[in-house]
Amino acid sequence: MRESRWLPFLISRPFGITSVRTLFYIYNLYLLSEYERFTS
């Protein structure tokens, strides 16, 4: 789970549009990996 180390960094940053977009992108990657593991 490499993405978990980025969470404190994103939260500690000023809550801007870029951090929201990055967090949404990481969340989509997480959902995609979970979905592929669930269907396989």
C-alpha positions, 0 to 999 in steps of 0.5 A: 500500500504505497499510497498511504504514505501520501495521505498525511502529505496531502492533508497537511497541504493547503486544501486547494484544488490540486490536492483535491484532484490528487486525492480523488485520483488516488481514490480512483486508483484504489477503487480500481485495484479493489474492483479488479481484485474482487472480480478476478 
